[in-house]
Every structure is written in C-alpha cells, then in structure tokens.
Amino acid sequence: MSAAAIGFLQYVTQDPDTGIPSENVISQMGGNIYGGGTLAPCFLDENVIVVTIACNCFADSGVAAMGSCTLFIGLE
C-alpha cells in the first residue's frame, strides 16, 4: 500500500486590534499526520500570519518521506 497526505497542517491568526495570536490546527487527529491523520486541502480565514503545510508519503516497499514548511506572513 502507498499513499500521500499533502496539505495544510495549521495556521495562526492575529487579532488586528489587540495583536494577540491564535493557533488553529486544521488537520484531523490534532495534526498527527504520522499516525493516520489527514491534512486540510484548503482553509479560509482573515489576518493569517503563519501557515504550516506538511506532507507524509509512504509505501510498503520502504519508501517514506515526511516534512513540513512554515511560512511567516507579515501583516501591513
């Protein structure tokens, strides 16, 4: 068996009035993509300052690749 999970893991929004950040985990199983969780294909929100995307690719033949990338976005 082989599969790939690629998408959004979590993002952080920042209240423009108070500056307080708020983390939003959007993958199933609380972000555990390594234990069967899935990643969100998309999300819609305002005032996003951090986005984390991830991938988990595997196959029975021993092929495995896991990784994540975090993007920091500056609000003007």
N, C-alpha and C positions, 0 to 999 in steps of 0.2 A: 504494500500500500504506500502511496505517496500523496502528499498534499502540501499546500502553501497557504499561509494566512498572512495577508499583507493589508495594512490599513492604518487607521488612527487608533492609538492606544489611550491617550489622554490629552487634555488641553487645559490651560489656565486662563481665566479671565480676570480683568482688573476693573474694579468699580471706578469710573472716571471722577466721581465726586470725592470719595474717601481714599482711593489708592490701594484699597485692600484687595489682595489677590484671592482667587477661589479656584481650587483644583477640581476638574471634572473628569472622572475616569469613565470612558465610554465603551470600553470593550467588555464583553461578557466575562463572567467569573472574576470580576475585580481586577482585570489587567493581566491575569495569569495566562499568557498565550502559550507558555511552555507546557502546560498541563491540560490542554484541550480547550482553552478559551479562544474566542474569536475576536477579531478586530473590526471596528466600525468602518464601513466604506466611506462615510461622509458625516459631517455634522454642520449645524447652522447655529451660530451664536454671534454676539457682538462683543467688542472690547477684548478680543483674544490677544494675549501677549506671549504665550508659549504653546507650541504644538509638538507632540511626540508621536512619530509614526514608527511602526515596527514591522518586522517580518519574521516568520517562522516557517522554514521549508524543510521537509524531511521525506525520507523514503526508507523502505525496509532494507534496501541494499547498503545502508550505512551512510547515505548522503544526508547531511544536516547543515543547515545554515540558519543562524538566528542573529538578529541585530535590531538596533533601534537608532533613531536620529531625532534629536530635539532641535527645534527651530525657535529662536527667540525673536519676537516681533516687537518693534518699538512703536508705541502709540504717540501720535503727534498731538 
